[in-house]
Amino acid sequence: MVPKKKVMENEKYMYLPTLTEDEFVENIESENFFRRFGNPAIIRTKAGESCIVLSAELYNRMAELCGFPGTEEMTRNEPRT
């Protein structure tokens, strides 16, 4: 009897817009950055890693829903040197 191959279930993934590290550096200070590149978006670094960038507003909404500190509380509690 030949064993049946396991069929992977189709998982739901969220596809995020992707930009290079250079595109990120060149455009991060533009007023329409998130409108142009997405919110959140993935940055592919020159080292081959991936980072997710999102606006402070989106982070604060998500943090509130999940019970995490918002950006204001995080920066207030951040150690200063």
ABEGO torsion letter per residue (X at the ends): XBBBBBBBBBBBBBBBBBBBAAAAAAAAABAAAAAAAEOBBBBBBAAGBBBBBBBAAAAAAAAAAAGBBBAAAAAAABBBX
